[in-house]
Amino acid sequence: MSGDAAKKKARKVQDKKDFFLKLFGAVYVLDLLLRYVWGWSSIDTNTYLGTVWFTIVNVCCALSILNGIQTAHGDAKNYENSEDLLYLNVFIQILSIFTGWAKWFYLLVPAYLLYFQCSKKAPPAPVVQADEAPKKKKKKSSRIKFRR
């Protein structure tokens, strides 16, 4: 049985690796064609630094997700935040090809973290009614016991 789980986990990791390669390949080909070939006249140092930044974030998120899959127990999914950040980064990378204002979408990351922390609610404390216990005792004490 444990061999089947290991094979399933390895297959899931390989599927994610293939998906990331296809996703990154498509995004970087699009980035290369539209930004570096079509918009060659507007290339400067910031463009290169932006591409390096996107690459670093994409690779770190992908490695975090793959590591989360390998260390997961059963069907636990403990890499959701990395996956959200990865898709946000890919969206910003594609959007940044067309506008310089795309970097402002990175403000969604702290906004999401703030929302995530504020939405965590403490579980409600169990309500114990003090009136119930004495009522039960009174009912038991008011009964008449018969012997047969």
Salt bridges, closest charged atoms under 4 A:
ASP31 OD1 - ARG35 NE 2.78
GLU83 OE2 - LYS16 NZ 2.90
GLU83 OE1 - LYS77 NZ 3.37
